[in-house]
Amino acid sequence: MKAMLALVLVMYSGAAAAQGAAPAEATAPRASKPPTVGGKPLVQVKPRNVAAAKQKHQSVAEKLQACLEIEDGTKGRLDCYDAIFPPKPNPKAPAAKAVADCRFTKEEDERLTCFNGFAEKIPKF
């Protein structure tokens, strides 16, 4: 009878100890793991800036016309054109046949005049 009581005590104490220990995943802080749905992490969607998105999708002609709004003959207008077509000076550059050819002109004044000539010919939208 004493052996039976000792056996029951050992069995119940083992079962109680197993129930008392929490799994390692349950004890980890939740802040360290991102929330998931179906085993995949949640994705947060941020609102788009509509004005910035519009500027990204402007055509080259629209960008050139926007440069025309900057005062003529200034470094600001040339910088605007150079942002569209980065300069690649070439001392043996032929006459510009297209607006993209203006970037090969070495002198800033000549490059600005070249860009202005093409940008002013673009019909208004």
Secondary structure as GFF3:
##gff-version 3
##sequence-region A 1 125
A	DSSP	alpha_helix	2	20	.	.	.	ID=ss1
A	DSSP	alpha_helix	24	27	.	.	.	ID=ss2
A	DSSP	three_ten_helix	30	32	.	.	.	ID=ss3
A	DSSP	beta_strand	36	37	.	.	.	ID=ss4
A	DSSP	beta_strand	40	41	.	.	.	ID=ss5
A	DSSP	alpha_helix	50	56	.	.	.	ID=ss6
A	DSSP	alpha_helix	60	67	.	.	.	ID=ss7
A	DSSP	alpha_helix	75	84	.	.	.	ID=ss8
A	DSSP	three_ten_helix	99	104	.	.	.	ID=ss9
A	DSSP	alpha_helix	108	121	.	.	.	ID=ss10
###
